Every structure is written in structure tokens, then in C-alpha cells.
Amino acid sequence: MEIKPFENKYASYLSDESHIVGHADFIAFPENESDLSEVFCFSSKNKMSVTVRGAGTGLSGGAIPNGGVIVSTEKIYGEPVIEKTDGGCVLSVRAGVTLRRVEEYLSRGEYRFAPNPTEKNATVGGLFVSNAMGLNVLQAGRVWEHIAYVRWVDREGKVRQAHAKTAVRELVGNIKNWGAAVDFGLKLTSKDGVFWGVVYFFNTEEAAKDFIGAVCARRKKSDFTRLTLAAFAYFNAETLKIISEIRSAVSALEALPQFPSRAGAAVYAELSGKDDAAVTEELYIHAELFEKCGGDASDTLAAYGEDGLRKFRDMCHATVEALNGAEKMRKRKCVFGYVGEDGDICEVK
Ligand SMILES: Cc1cc2nc3c(=O)[nH]c(=O)nc-3n(C[C@H](O)[C@H](O)[C@H](O)COP(=O)(O)OP(=O)(O)OC[C@H]3O[C@@H](n4cnc5c(N)ncnc54)[C@H](O)[C@@H]3O)c2cc1C
């Protein structure tokens, strides 16, 4: 495998979605473990740093090189394969495969990969290293909880394999023991269940936050064994304005109904469970809490089933994309975030 001197035609590999721009001396496109060993031997012999790069969708600059060799995982690719194990179903997948490909592969079967980060171009390797989470973090948790095993090449060029916990300890955020992940076993979850999603619009940001507080308090007190609050997200007024401004230019937003004109904030809540009646009952309770916080039933958008909910999930993704896009957008006072256990808003930007 060729370790190529860096040239301008590879300029897009110097940056990621953090918009920081780095610099590099070499770039390599390994296809397998022995190619990776070769790059690591080269970098160590020449005392150079290595920056592994997935799809470059990271928001925190982890894939930005600071000289040395860029190692792209885009050729560490192959068809995913489902393995039935004693502990359940596992999808064996290579590190450079995108989340979009994983979801396409699983779309016709009975299993899903439960974490649902909205950026489908991200690679499995990048999702693992960032311990990514989706809108459904309250239900599904983060990526590390859904990894059965990882195979990686360590800095000395040795191939290692371990359960997720050990791999995290050895491979992620450890200056001494870095390497590159090549293969993953992703734990799969059954697709059973009912899904309902509602966007609640409020006149003020305070009212929306009161609703979030009321739903979180209820979630703590109640018996949530028959259903879960699968996704919970907050949009402030400026963010809703941006969605209205971009909707004609973003095809994923075509299916989204118009927002009420006086909307000053919104909350998206997704409920899921095996029991239809329990989910419906909870929807009514949320509707009461919404009205208590000053909401009006006509100021909601609702849908059910994974296909029906796609427009709301796409709205969340398009929001992150817009807020992280052009500099003038990034300067606007937008707040969009996933709501955590205690009602705290984890901003995504
Ligand atoms: C519009 C938008 C929406 C987003 N939505 C979400 C979201 O909902 N949830 C969320 O958590 N994040 C989200 N992100 C952030 C981003 O998509 C995730 O962090 C993703 O996990 C990065 O994957 P990547 O393949 O692009 O990795 P990169 O950005 O290329 O790399 C990320 C880090 O992983 C390392 N890395 C990558 N592959 C390997 C490997 N094989 N071995 C070792 N190290 C490796 C890199 O060195 C770097 O440190 C979003 C980003 C955008 C732009």
C-alpha cells in the first residue's frame, strides 16, 4: 500500500465539521490490518503522528491532523453480516462502513442498531470513538453500550480484539495506546414496538422548559416498564425560525407541515413501547401537561410508526446541519439539544 506525500487534492481531509483546518505530510488509504501495520511502522520509524479519519463529520476536531500521516478508513469496507450468538444477534461490520449502510442493510429485517445518531454519513469507527448518541439517548443510551467486540490494530502494528469495555480503555482517549479500529460487532435490538412522536409548540421558551420539567418529573415517578420516552429534544425560537427559512431548500423537510406562526419554542417527544394502550395513555397525559404549561392542542404535529416519524427525525438532523453550517448561522442565538434524564438540554452544535 502506498503512503502518499500529501497534496492539495486531498485538502478536504484536513478539516471536519468543527471547521478547524489542520496540516499533514502524508496520507494513506489502508484496506486491511496489514496495511495499517505498515502505516504505523512507517510513522513510528519517521517519528510522525498519525490521525485516523472516518467520514470527517465529527464536531470536535478529533479527525484534524497536526502534521504526520492521515489514515483514512474509507477503504476498510465490506458488506455487513448478521451473526447469531448465544447473547443475541450481532452485526459484524468494518470500521469504514457508514451508519447509512448499516441502516439500509437492516431495513428489511427484524433487527435495528438502536442508537440513532442523526448523521448517517458517519462511519462505525467514528461513532465508536465519539461514543455517539441519537435523539433516542434516553431509551437506547450511547454507542458503547451496543458494541459486542472491537478488532483493532495497535500502535505497534499488532491486531487485537476485545469486548467494548477493554477496547474503550485501550483505544479511545489513551495517548499511550492508540490504534485504529477495523472491525466491530454491533449488538442488535428487535424492531418490535409502537412509536409515536409529537412536536409541541409553545408561545414562550419558559413554557417549553416547564413542560420538559413536568415530563421528566413524571418519568421519574411513574412505572415506565411498558413504554419509554425514546426521544426528547428542545428547539428555541431562533432555531424554529431557521428551520422555516431553510425548509424550501432541504428536501428532507418537504414532508414537514408548517409551524404555528406564533411559535416561540418547541419540544419533540417520542414515545415507544410494546403495548399500544400504554403508549396512547401516556400521550394523553403529555397532552394534559402541555395544556397546563399553556399549550393549545392545535399547536402540535403528531405521527406514528418509524416511517411516519422520519420527517421529525430529519428535522432534527437538518437543524444540526444548519446550525453547524455557514458562519452567519453559527453566530445566531440558536439552541437545539437533546433533553437528558434531569431535563438538562445537551446542546448539539
Ligand atoms: C449534521 C450533523 C449531525 C450530527 N448528529 C450527531 C448525533 O446525532 N449524535 C452524535 O453523537 N454526533 C452527531 N454528529 C457528530 C458526528 O457525526 C459523530 O461524532 C460521528 O460519530 C463522527 O463519525 P465520523 O466517521 O465522521 O468520524 P470522524 O469525524 O472522521 O472522526 C471522529 C473521531 O474518531 C476517530 N476515528 C474515526 N474512525 C476511527 C477508527 N476506525 N479507529 C480509530 N479512531 C477512529 C478520529 O480520529 C476522530 O478522533 C453530527 C454531526 C453533524 C455534522
The ligand as an SDF file (V2000), in Angstrom:
LIG
                    3D

 53 58  0  0  0  0  0  0  0  0999 V2000
  -25.2130   17.4650   10.8740 C   0  0  0  0  0  0  0  0  0  0  0  0
  -24.5490   16.6370   11.9460 C   0  0  0  0  0  0  0  0  0  0  0  0
  -25.3310   15.8980   12.8180 C   0  0  0  0  0  0  0  0  0  0  0  0
  -24.7270   15.1530   13.8330 C   0  0  0  0  0  0  0  0  0  0  0  0
  -25.5280   14.4400   14.6650 N   0  0  0  0  0  0  0  0  0  0  0  0
  -24.9560   13.7220   15.6600 C   0  0  0  0  0  0  0  0  0  0  0  0
  -25.7740   12.9810   16.5750 C   0  0  0  0  0  0  0  0  0  0  0  0
  -26.9960   12.9320   16.4450 O   0  0  0  0  0  0  0  0  0  0  0  0
  -25.1520   12.3360   17.5960 N   0  0  0  0  0  0  0  0  0  0  0  0
  -23.7890   12.3470   17.7460 C   0  0  0  0  0  0  0  0  0  0  0  0
  -23.2970   11.7180   18.6930 O   0  0  0  0  0  0  0  0  0  0  0  0
  -22.9970   13.0210   16.8820 N   0  0  0  0  0  0  0  0  0  0  0  0
  -23.5350   13.6950   15.8480 C   0  0  0  0  0  0  0  0  0  0  0  0
  -22.7310   14.3650   14.9800 N   0  0  0  0  0  0  0  0  0  0  0  0
  -21.2580   14.2830   15.1240 C   0  0  0  0  0  0  0  0  0  0  0  0
  -20.6000   13.1530   14.2730 C   0  0  0  0  0  0  0  0  0  0  0  0
  -21.4390   12.6970   13.2580 O   0  0  0  0  0  0  0  0  0  0  0  0
  -20.2190   11.9850   15.1690 C   0  0  0  0  0  0  0  0  0  0  0  0
  -19.2540   12.4130   16.1050 O   0  0  0  0  0  0  0  0  0  0  0  0
  -19.6470   10.7640   14.4050 C   0  0  0  0  0  0  0  0  0  0  0  0
  -19.5080    9.7440   15.3380 O   0  0  0  0  0  0  0  0  0  0  0  0
  -18.3020   11.0010   13.7320 C   0  0  0  0  0  0  0  0  0  0  0  0
  -18.0610    9.9060   12.8350 O   0  0  0  0  0  0  0  0  0  0  0  0
  -17.0180   10.0650   11.6150 P   0  0  0  0  0  0  0  0  0  0  0  0
  -16.9110    8.7800   10.8820 O   0  0  0  0  0  0  0  0  0  0  0  0
  -17.3600   11.2480   10.7900 O   0  0  0  0  0  0  0  0  0  0  0  0
  -15.6760   10.3010   12.4320 O   0  0  0  0  0  0  0  0  0  0  0  0
  -14.5300   11.4060   12.2120 P   0  0  0  0  0  0  0  0  0  0  0  0
  -15.1080   12.7720   12.4020 O   0  0  0  0  0  0  0  0  0  0  0  0
  -13.7970   11.1440   10.9600 O   0  0  0  0  0  0  0  0  0  0  0  0
  -13.6090   11.0600   13.4490 O   0  0  0  0  0  0  0  0  0  0  0  0
  -14.0680   11.2130   14.7610 C   0  0  0  0  0  0  0  0  0  0  0  0
  -13.0210   10.6590   15.7230 C   0  0  0  0  0  0  0  0  0  0  0  0
  -12.9470    9.2330   15.5640 O   0  0  0  0  0  0  0  0  0  0  0  0
  -11.6210    8.8180   15.2550 C   0  0  0  0  0  0  0  0  0  0  0  0
  -11.7690    7.6440   14.3820 N   0  0  0  0  0  0  0  0  0  0  0  0
  -12.6030    7.5120   13.3220 C   0  0  0  0  0  0  0  0  0  0  0  0
  -12.5470    6.2620   12.8240 N   0  0  0  0  0  0  0  0  0  0  0  0
  -11.6450    5.5860   13.5920 C   0  0  0  0  0  0  0  0  0  0  0  0
  -11.1600    4.2500   13.5950 C   0  0  0  0  0  0  0  0  0  0  0  0
  -11.5690    3.3410   12.6970 N   0  0  0  0  0  0  0  0  0  0  0  0
  -10.2410    3.8930   14.5380 N   0  0  0  0  0  0  0  0  0  0  0  0
   -9.8050    4.7970   15.4620 C   0  0  0  0  0  0  0  0  0  0  0  0
  -10.2280    6.0740   15.5050 N   0  0  0  0  0  0  0  0  0  0  0  0
  -11.1420    6.4600   14.5880 C   0  0  0  0  0  0  0  0  0  0  0  0
  -10.9680   10.0310   14.6300 C   0  0  0  0  0  0  0  0  0  0  0  0
   -9.5520   10.0050   14.8090 O   0  0  0  0  0  0  0  0  0  0  0  0
  -11.6140   11.1600   15.4330 C   0  0  0  0  0  0  0  0  0  0  0  0
  -10.9510   11.3070   16.6760 O   0  0  0  0  0  0  0  0  0  0  0  0
  -23.3070   15.1240   13.9580 C   0  0  0  0  0  0  0  0  0  0  0  0
  -22.5210   15.8350   13.0440 C   0  0  0  0  0  0  0  0  0  0  0  0
  -23.1260   16.5820   12.0480 C   0  0  0  0  0  0  0  0  0  0  0  0
  -22.2570   17.3400   11.0820 C   0  0  0  0  0  0  0  0  0  0  0  0
  1  2  1  0
  2  3  1  0
  2 52  2  0
  3  4  2  0
  4  5  1  0
  4 50  1  0
  5  6  2  0
  6  7  1  0
  6 13  1  0
  7  8  2  0
  7  9  1  0
  9 10  1  0
 10 11  2  0
 10 12  1  0
 12 13  2  0
 13 14  1  0
 14 15  1  0
 14 50  1  0
 15 16  1  0
 16 17  1  0
 16 18  1  0
 18 19  1  0
 18 20  1  0
 20 21  1  0
 20 22  1  0
 22 23  1  0
 23 24  1  0
 24 25  2  0
 24 26  1  0
 24 27  1  0
 27 28  1  0
 28 29  2  0
 28 30  1  0
 28 31  1  0
 31 32  1  0
 32 33  1  0
 33 34  1  0
 33 48  1  0
 34 35  1  0
 35 36  1  0
 35 46  1  0
 36 37  1  0
 36 45  1  0
 37 38  2  0
 38 39  1  0
 39 40  1  0
 39 45  2  0
 40 41  1  0
 40 42  2  0
 42 43  1  0
 43 44  2  0
 44 45  1  0
 46 47  1  0
 46 48  1  0
 48 49  1  0
 50 51  2  0
 51 52  1  0
 52 53  1  0
M  END
$$$$
